[in-house]
Amino acid sequence: MHKNRKKRDSSSIRQQRSAEYQNECMTSAVQSRNKPLPVKIRSVEFKEKDIDVVWEKKNSSKTDYNWSAYAFIYKVQCDRCIDDSVDKCKIIPKNQTDYSVPLAYWEKPEHLFAAVVTFPFSKKAHVSLQTFSPYAPARRIPMLTEAKKGDTVKLVSSIVGGIVAGVVMLLLLFALVRKRPCQGSTPRMPPPEPPRLEEKKDEKELYYTCYYPESDAFRDEVASIVNYFRQNGYNVIMDVMVSTEITSQGPTRWGESQIRKANKVLVFLSPGLINLALDGCEGFQSQDTNRVWIELEALRDLYTRNRSASKMVCITLPDMPLTSEPLPLWAKVIYKWPDDALGILKRLNDRPKILAI
């Protein structure tokens, strides 16, 4: 009976890991032609039930191309490990810099081969794995050792000198700022649009938000921008605001109907959205991905029928810059947030006049 249970446990874990491998890096709808950028692993700790891996945070604004997550590629080697000959790949959100490799109770790892790179990347790319062992000293971040008395005096003197120099620099900077005319500071959110006296916005007008959920942080940033427009009197709709309506109609049908009814569509460009617009939706995808793909198909149909992208207002965010990769035909005019906020407001007000009968 114990052997049968152990056999079932082995089979279930094998199926779980096989499904995990199939549903991650190589089968993701988000793909790229770029080479993966390596990320330095800071520590590896072997435990009884898992292996904890921590890596450095990489700044996406300082890289040559767009990426939206980390790819953790690994292989565990031991006598009784399951599928130890297969490299596994796990997609980790950009705001997370650690992962725990799960182990079965009978698995005693001898080595961990692992690497962390940026995602998405080309399927043809080659990634070299580092070797880690539980028998070697754990790799950790270097810690500061206790300083000697003479070193402490030097350190305190350096700190005091640095503080004095910093105070002097601040005083000089303050004096220079007071001499210059006040030019104002650049706020993170642009100022509200001044009221228009000649006409008033129709409250029944609908503006829809089309975006690809790259991460929770990206979704929150889009929501904050949508809230800014709503505070200025624009009826901008986002999927997270009307969950009940989406449930009753279905995500894809609801998204397509919003595109049709909207006076303007705010399209937030990101690597995932552009790849989905150019390469299409293949295989089984999440409801969010299917809904966004249907919305992009509706936008493409509108552009093909009208030969005009006047309904689309394409926006890029500072944390999600675009590279020189090809863009959809309807995304030739792009506004940068928050630098082009007034231009976006002007586009939202730019609509054909309808004469009353």
N, C-alpha and C positions, 0 to 999 in steps of 0.2 A: 504493500500500500504506500509505503514511504517512497519507494522507487517510482511508482506511477505518479504520485504528487510532484515529485522532483522533475519527472519527465514533462508533466503538464506545465510546471512553472518555467522550465527551460523553453518549451515551445511558445508560451505566451510572451516571454521576454524577447525571444527571437522575432516574433511577429511584431511586437511593439517597436523594437529597434529598426526592423526592416521598414515599417510604415514611417518611422521618424526620418529614415534616410531618404525614402522616396518623396516625402512631402516637403523637403527643405531646399537646399541650394540648387541642385541640378534640375528640379522640377518646378521651380518658382516661375511665375509669369513675368517677374521683373528680371530682365536680362540686360547685358551690356557687352560691348565689344572691347572694353578697356581691360587692362591687366590689373589684377588685385594689388592693392598697396599693403605691405606687411605692417603688422602692429606688434609692438614688443610685449612679450609675456612677462609679467612682473613676479608672479609667485605661483607655485604648484604645490598643493598639500594633499597627500594621500591619506584618506580616512577609511573607516571600516565599511561604510555604505556608499561612499562616493569619492570623487577626486575634485577638489576645489581649485579652479584656475582663475587667476586675476590678471588683467592686462591693462596697458596704459590707454588713456583716453586720447583719441585722435581728433584734431580740429578739422572739420570738413571744409571750412572756408580757406584753408591753406593748402588744399590739394588741387591737382590739375583738372579733375573731372568730378562729376556728381556721384555720390554714394549715399545710401540711406540707412545702412545697418552694418553690423559686423558679421562675418562668417567664421564660425569656430569649427575647424576641421580637425578631427582626431581619430585615433585608433588605439585601443587598449590591447596589450599583448600579455597573455598568461596561458597556463596549461589548460584551464577549463573555461576560458572565456568564449562567449558566443559571438560568432561572426567576427573573430579578431583579425581576419584577413581583409575586411572591408573598411575603407575610410568613410567615416560618417561626417556629415556637415550639418551644423545647426545655425540658423539665422537668429542673431541676437539684436534687439533694438539698439539704436545708436546711443541712447542714454544709459545703457547698462554695460559694465566693464567686467563682468564675472560670469562664470557658468560652472555648475556642478555636474560632473559626468556620473550618471547613476551606475551602481554596481550591484549584481546579485550577491546573495549571502555566501555563495560558494566560490565567487570569483576573487582570486588573490593576484592582483596585477603585478607583473614584473617590470613593465615599461609602459609609459604613455607617450605616444607620438602625437604632437599637436602643433597647430599654427593658428594664428588669428590674422585675418585679412579683411579689407573693406569689401562690401557687397552692395550692388551687384557687380559681377565680373564675367569675363568671357568664359564659356564652357571649355574652350581649348587651352585655357591658362594652366600652367604648372605651378603648384605650391609645394615648397619644401617643408617637411615637418621636423620639429625639434624633438629630441629624445629626453624624457624625464624618467627617473627611477625612484621608488620609495626607499631604496637602500642608500641613495646619495643624500647629502644634506639638502634640506628644503631650500628652494630658491625664493628669496624674499628681498624686499626693498632694503638697501643698506640703511642701518640706523646710526645715529650720531653717537660716538663713544664719549666717555666722560673726559672732559678737558682737564689738563694740568693747571696748577695755580697760575703759572706764568702765562699760559695760553688764555686763561680766564681774564686776566688783566688786559691782555691785548685785545681780546674779544670785546670787553666792556668799553675800552677806549675807542675801538672801531665803531661800535654802535652809537656811542655818544657823539663822535665826530659826524657820523652819518645823519643823526637827528638834527644836529646844529646846521649842517649844510642843507638839509631838507627844509628847515624853517626859513633859512635865508632865501632859498629859491622860491618858496611860497610867498614871502613878503615882496620879492621883486616881481613875481607874476601878478600879485594883487595890485601893485602899483601900476604896472603896464595896462592891466585891464581897466583900471579907473581912468586912465588917460584916454583910452580909446572910446569912440562913440558906441553906445549900446546897440548891438546888432541882434540881440536875442539868441537864445539857444535852440538847438534842434531837438524837439521832443520826439519821443518814440512814436507817439500817435499824432497825426497831423491835426491842426486846429479845425473846428467845425466850419462847415461852409456858411458864409453869410447868407441871410435870407434874401430871396428874390422877390422884389416888389411887384413885378409885372405879371407873375403867374404863381400859382400854388400847386405843389405836387399833388397828383391824384393819389389818394390813399389806397385805391384799389389796384394800382400798378404793382406788379410782382417782379422781383429780382431774385434769381436763383443762384445758388453756389454749387459749382461743380469742382470737385477736388478728389485726389487719390489719397487715402489714409496711409501715408508713409509711416507715421508713428503717432502715438498719443500726443507728444509735444507738438508735432506739426498740426494735428487736428485742433488742439487748443489755440494755436496761433491764428489759424483760419477763423475760429469762432470769435476771437477777440476783435478781428477786423470786421467780421459780419456785425458784431455788436456796435462797433463804431458807426457803421452806416445806418443801422437801425436807430441809434440815438440822434442821427441827423435827419430822420424822417423817411428813410427809404425802407420799404417793406421787403427786406432781404431774407430769404428762406434758406435754412440749412437742415440737413437730414436729422441732426441730433435734436432739433427743436420740435419735431413732429413725429415722434416714434409711434404714437397710436395710429395716425393716419397711414404711415408706411406699413404697419402690421395689417391693417384692414385691406389695403389695396395690393400689397406685395411690393418689395423694393424696386424691381425693374420697371414694373408698370407705373409706379408712383414717380420714379425719376424721369421717365420719358415724358409723362404728362406735365411735369414741372417745366421741362425744357420747352415744350410746345406753348405753354401758357405764359411763360416769362417774357417781360418786356426786354430785359437784358439778362445775360448769363455771365456771372463772374467766374472765370476759369482760372484756378490757381495752378500754375504749371509746376511740375515736379518730375523727377526721373521716372517714377512709376506711371504717372499719367501719360507722359510722352511715349513711353514704351508700349503702353496699352493702346494708345491711339494709332501707333504705326504698325505694331506687330499683331494686334488683335488679341482675342481671348481664347486660348486653347486649353482643352481639358477641363477638369472640375476645378472651380474657383469658389471663393467665398461669396456670400450674398452682396457684400460691399463692392467687391471687384466686378461682379456681374452687373450690378446697378451702374457703376461708373462707366463700364464698357458700353452699355445701352445708351447712356447719356451722350457719350462721345460719338456713337453712331448717329444719334439724332442730330447732333451739331454738324456732322459731316454731311448728312442729307440736306440740312438747311443751307449749308454753304454751296453744295452742288446745285441745288434748285435755284437759289437766288443769286449765285455768283457774288456774294457779299458776306463779309464777316462783321457787319455792323451790329449784329446781335451779341457777339462775343466780346467780352472785355477781359483780356488775358493779363494776369498779374503774376509776378515773381516775388518771392520773399528773400530777405537778406541771408537767412540761414539755408536756403535751398537754391543757390545760383545754378544757371544753366550753362552747358558747354556748347561747343560748336556742332553738336550732333544735329541731324536734320529735324525740322519741326513740321507739324501738320500745316497745310496750306492756310487754314483759318487762324493760325497763331503767328502771323507775320508782324503784327503790331502788338508790342508787349510793354506793359507799364511796371515800373519798379516800385515796390512799397517800402517805406512811406514817401520816397522822394517824389513820386508822380501822383500823390493823393488828389490834388486839385484837378489833374487831368482825368483821373478816374471819375470824379464827381461830374465833370463836364460831359463825359461820355454817357453817364447814367441819365443826364438831363437831355441829351441829344436824341430827340425822337421826332418823327414826322408829324406835322400838324394835321389834325382831323377836323374838317369843317363840319359844323352842326347842320343838320337838315331841318 
